[in-house]
Amino acid sequence: MVTETDIELTDGHTLHVYDTAADADLVVFWHHGTPNTGEPPEPLLPASAERGIRWVSYDRPGYGGSTPRRGRHIGSAAADVAGIADALGIERFAVMGHSGGATHALASGALLTDRVVAVVALSAMAPFNAEGLDWFAGMAAPGTLRAAVEGRAAVADYLASTEFDPDQFIPADFAALEGEWAWMGKVAGQAVAGGLEGQIEDELSYVAPWGFSVEQITAPTLFVYGERDRVAPSSYGPWFVQHIPSAELWLRPDDGHISILSSGEAALDWLKEHAKNRP
């Protein structure tokens, strides 16, 4: 069962928090993608219960029940996670996310090194100006992010005037959305119904300085990419591994941006194994 509550941070902002609240061997903070709301990944809940995993997650500012926060950056997520963990009495935990959420999960790995025991990043976005990386190469529909480079007004106009582009997904993605991961369509719909503020802030944050360096991450970190991903190109994976000594990379040749979530259960096993060995 997932419980929901609102937690007020010391800065006055409120975050809407989700918690499976069960006795567990490992707490995992879930970071949602763009645009999504923050409830934990429903398709993974049965496997999580079998593995003794408790999920905690939240709507990022501007989504769902969380207070909007203009000017937030990727690194802001670490302070949000720390605030939630403190309120719930959680000392150490793992983090996991998908797509833009995976990028936000990296913030905790970099800025909460004394608390994060392991990180899983599925289809993470890489830093915008990463040296040696052609950031837009391999994206099927980079229009939103190109608009974000121009600023808030440009990305707001683009989102308001542009419909969903199916070319960013492959057949395996649509099969996942029609099957086990139909849940993803539900949380995306909830996010869009709540307005564009959360997505605008997300898109701006991906092309701005993150507020940390990935080299700060010391916990075991797993990057998982589909080689046919047309949203977060798999070329990002080797870049991350080159810059994070503790990182490991799984490449799935037949997967795209959504179907990569089929690796979720295996990633949970990886989390459990590496978390227990973290001093």
C-alpha positions as CSV (number, residue, x, y, z in Angstrom):
1,M,0.0,0.0,0.0
2,V,1.2,3.5,-0.9
3,T,0.5,6.3,1.6
4,E,0.6,10.0,0.6
5,T,1.5,13.0,2.7
6,D,2.7,16.6,2.4
7,I,6.0,17.5,4.0
8,E,6.9,21.2,4.5
9,L,10.6,21.9,4.1
10,T,12.6,24.4,6.1
11,D,12.5,26.8,3.1
12,G,8.7,26.9,3.3
13,H,8.1,24.8,0.2
14,T,5.8,21.7,0.4
15,L,6.6,18.4,-1.2
16,H,3.9,15.7,-1.9
17,V,5.4,12.5,-0.8
18,Y,4.6,8.8,-1.4
19,D,5.8,6.0,0.8
20,T,5.1,2.2,0.7
21,A,5.9,2.4,4.5
22,A,6.6,-1.3,4.9
23,D,9.3,-2.9,7.0
24,A,12.2,-3.3,4.6
25,D,15.9,-4.2,4.2
26,L,16.4,-1.2,1.9
27,V,14.8,2.2,1.3
28,V,14.9,3.4,-2.3
29,F,14.0,6.9,-3.3
30,W,12.3,7.0,-6.8
31,H,12.8,10.0,-9.0
32,H,10.2,10.4,-11.8
33,G,10.7,11.4,-15.4
34,T,9.4,14.4,-17.4
35,P,6.5,15.0,-17.3
36,N,5.3,12.6,-14.6
37,T,4.0,12.7,-11.1
38,G,6.0,11.1,-8.4
39,E,4.2,7.9,-7.2
40,P,6.6,5.0,-7.0
41,P,6.8,2.6,-10.0
42,E,3.7,0.5,-9.7
43,P,4.9,-2.3,-12.0
44,L,7.9,-2.9,-9.7
45,L,6.0,-3.0,-6.4
46,P,5.4,-6.7,-6.2
47,A,9.1,-7.5,-7.0
48,S,10.1,-4.9,-4.4
49,A,8.0,-6.5,-1.7
50,E,9.6,-9.8,-2.4
51,R,13.0,-8.2,-2.1
52,G,12.3,-6.2,1.1
53,I,12.4,-2.8,-0.6
54,R,10.5,0.2,0.7
55,W,9.9,3.0,-1.9
56,V,9.8,6.7,-1.0
57,S,9.2,9.2,-3.7
58,Y,7.7,12.7,-4.3
59,D,6.3,15.1,-6.9
60,R,9.1,17.4,-8.0
61,P,8.3,21.1,-7.4
62,G,5.6,22.3,-9.8
63,Y,4.2,18.8,-10.3
64,G,1.2,17.3,-8.6
65,G,0.9,18.4,-5.0
66,S,4.3,20.0,-4.6
67,T,4.9,23.7,-4.4
68,P,6.3,25.2,-7.6
69,R,9.9,26.5,-7.3
70,R,11.2,28.7,-10.1
71,G,14.9,28.5,-10.8
72,R,15.5,25.0,-9.3
73,H,18.3,23.0,-10.8
74,I,19.1,19.3,-10.9
75,G,21.2,19.6,-7.7
76,S,18.1,21.0,-5.8
77,A,16.7,17.4,-5.7
78,A,19.4,16.4,-3.2
79,A,18.1,18.9,-0.6
80,D,14.6,17.8,-1.3
81,V,15.5,14.1,-0.7
82,A,17.4,15.0,2.5
83,G,14.5,16.9,3.8
84,I,12.1,14.1,3.2
85,A,14.5,11.5,4.6
86,D,14.9,13.6,7.8
87,A,11.1,14.0,8.2
88,L,10.6,10.2,7.8
89,G,13.5,9.3,10.1
90,I,15.5,7.6,7.2
91,E,19.3,7.8,7.6
92,R,20.6,5.9,4.6
93,F,19.0,4.9,1.3
94,A,19.5,4.1,-2.3
95,V,18.2,6.2,-5.2
96,M,16.7,5.2,-8.6
97,G,15.2,7.1,-11.4
98,H,14.2,6.9,-15.1
99,S,14.9,9.5,-17.8
100,G,15.1,13.0,-16.3
101,G,14.4,11.4,-13.0
102,A,17.6,9.4,-13.3
103,T,19.5,12.6,-13.7
104,H,17.9,14.0,-10.6
105,A,18.8,10.8,-8.7
106,L,22.5,11.5,-9.6
107,A,22.2,14.7,-7.5
108,S,21.7,12.7,-4.3
109,G,24.6,10.4,-5.3
110,A,26.9,13.4,-5.7
111,L,25.7,15.7,-2.8
112,L,24.6,13.1,-0.2
113,T,27.6,10.8,-0.3
114,D,27.3,10.0,3.4
115,R,23.7,8.8,3.0
116,V,23.4,7.2,-0.4
117,V,24.4,3.6,-0.6
118,A,23.8,2.9,-4.3
119,V,22.4,4.6,-7.4
120,V,20.5,3.2,-10.4
121,A,20.0,5.6,-13.4
122,L,17.8,4.3,-16.3
123,S,18.1,6.4,-19.4
124,A,19.7,9.3,-17.7
125,M,20.2,12.7,-19.4
126,A,23.9,13.7,-19.5
127,P,25.2,17.2,-18.6
128,F,24.3,19.6,-21.4
129,N,27.8,20.9,-22.1
130,A,29.6,17.7,-21.3
131,E,33.1,17.7,-22.9
132,G,33.5,15.3,-25.8
133,L,29.7,14.5,-26.0
134,D,27.5,15.5,-28.9
135,W,24.5,16.0,-26.7
136,F,21.7,16.2,-29.2
137,A,23.0,13.4,-31.5
138,G,20.6,10.5,-31.5
139,M,17.5,12.4,-30.2
140,A,14.5,12.0,-32.4
141,A,12.6,15.0,-31.1
142,P,14.9,17.5,-29.4
143,G,12.7,20.5,-30.0
144,T,11.7,21.0,-26.3
145,L,15.3,21.0,-25.1
146,R,16.5,23.2,-28.0
147,A,13.7,25.7,-26.9
148,A,14.9,25.4,-23.3
149,V,18.3,26.7,-24.4
150,E,16.5,29.9,-25.4
151,G,14.9,30.3,-22.0
152,R,11.7,30.1,-20.1
153,A,9.4,31.9,-22.6
154,A,10.7,29.8,-25.5
155,V,10.1,26.5,-23.8
156,A,6.7,27.5,-22.5
157,D,5.6,28.6,-26.0
158,Y,7.0,25.4,-27.5
159,L,5.2,23.1,-25.0
160,A,1.9,25.0,-25.4
161,S,2.0,24.8,-29.2
162,T,3.4,21.3,-29.8
163,E,1.7,18.0,-29.6
164,F,3.3,14.7,-28.6
165,D,5.7,13.4,-31.2
166,P,5.5,9.5,-31.5
167,D,8.8,9.4,-33.4
168,Q,10.7,9.5,-30.2
169,F,9.5,6.0,-29.3
170,I,10.2,2.7,-31.0
171,P,7.7,-0.2,-31.3
172,A,9.0,-1.9,-28.1
173,D,8.2,1.3,-26.2
174,F,4.6,1.4,-27.4
175,A,4.3,-2.3,-26.5
176,A,5.5,-1.5,-23.0
177,L,3.1,1.4,-22.7
178,E,0.2,-0.9,-23.8
179,G,1.3,-3.6,-21.4
180,E,3.1,-3.8,-18.1
181,W,4.2,-0.1,-18.1
182,A,0.8,1.4,-19.0
183,W,1.2,3.0,-15.5
184,M,3.7,5.4,-17.1
185,G,1.0,6.8,-19.3
186,K,-1.2,7.4,-16.3
187,V,1.4,9.4,-14.3
188,A,2.3,11.4,-17.4
189,G,-1.3,12.3,-18.0
190,Q,-1.6,13.4,-14.4
191,A,1.4,15.6,-14.7
192,V,0.2,17.3,-17.9
193,A,-3.3,17.8,-16.5
194,G,-1.7,19.7,-13.6
195,G,-0.2,22.4,-15.9
196,L,3.2,23.0,-17.5
197,E,5.1,24.6,-14.6
198,G,6.9,21.4,-13.5
199,Q,7.8,20.4,-17.0
200,I,9.1,23.9,-17.8
201,E,11.4,23.9,-14.8
202,D,12.6,20.3,-15.7
203,E,13.4,21.2,-19.3
204,L,15.3,24.4,-18.2
205,S,17.3,22.4,-15.7
206,Y,18.6,19.9,-18.2
207,V,20.3,22.5,-20.3
208,A,21.6,24.6,-17.3
209,P,24.5,23.9,-14.8
210,W,23.5,21.1,-12.5
211,G,24.9,22.4,-9.3
212,F,27.3,19.4,-8.9
213,S,29.8,17.4,-10.8
214,V,29.2,13.7,-11.5
215,E,32.8,13.0,-10.4
216,Q,31.5,13.7,-6.8
217,I,29.6,10.4,-6.9
218,T,31.3,7.7,-4.8
219,A,28.5,5.2,-4.3
220,P,28.2,2.2,-6.6
221,T,26.2,3.5,-9.6
222,L,24.5,1.6,-12.4
223,F,23.6,3.2,-15.7
224,V,21.1,1.3,-17.9
225,Y,20.4,2.4,-21.5
226,G,18.5,1.0,-24.5
227,E,20.7,1.2,-27.6
228,R,17.6,2.2,-29.6
229,D,16.6,5.0,-27.1
230,R,15.6,8.1,-29.1
231,V,15.1,10.4,-26.1
232,A,18.2,9.8,-23.9
233,P,20.8,8.4,-26.4
234,S,22.8,5.4,-25.2
235,S,26.0,7.3,-26.1
236,Y,25.6,9.0,-22.7
237,G,26.3,5.8,-20.9
238,P,30.0,5.5,-21.8
239,W,30.5,9.2,-21.0
240,F,29.2,8.6,-17.5
241,V,31.3,5.5,-16.9
242,Q,34.4,7.4,-18.0
243,H,33.7,10.1,-15.4
244,I,32.5,8.1,-12.4
245,P,35.0,5.5,-11.1
246,S,32.2,3.6,-9.3
247,A,29.9,3.3,-12.3
248,E,28.8,0.3,-14.3
249,L,26.9,0.3,-17.6
250,W,24.3,-2.1,-19.0
251,L,23.4,-1.6,-22.6
252,R,20.2,-3.3,-23.9
253,P,20.4,-3.6,-27.7
254,D,16.6,-4.0,-28.4
255,D,15.2,-1.5,-26.0
256,G,14.2,2.2,-26.3
257,H,13.3,4.8,-23.8
258,I,10.3,3.1,-22.1
259,S,11.0,-0.6,-22.8
260,I,14.3,-0.2,-20.9
261,L,12.1,-0.3,-17.8
262,S,11.9,-4.1,-18.3
263,S,15.3,-4.1,-16.7
264,G,13.8,-2.8,-13.5
265,E,13.7,-6.0,-11.6
266,A,17.3,-6.9,-12.5
267,A,18.3,-3.4,-11.4
268,L,16.6,-3.9,-8.0
269,D,18.7,-7.1,-7.5
270,W,21.8,-5.0,-8.4
271,L,20.8,-2.4,-5.8
272,K,20.3,-4.9,-3.1
273,E,23.6,-6.6,-3.7
274,H,25.6,-3.4,-3.9
275,A,23.8,-1.6,-1.1
276,K,24.6,-4.3,1.4
277,N,28.3,-4.1,0.6
278,R,28.4,-0.3,1.0
279,P,30.3,0.7,4.3
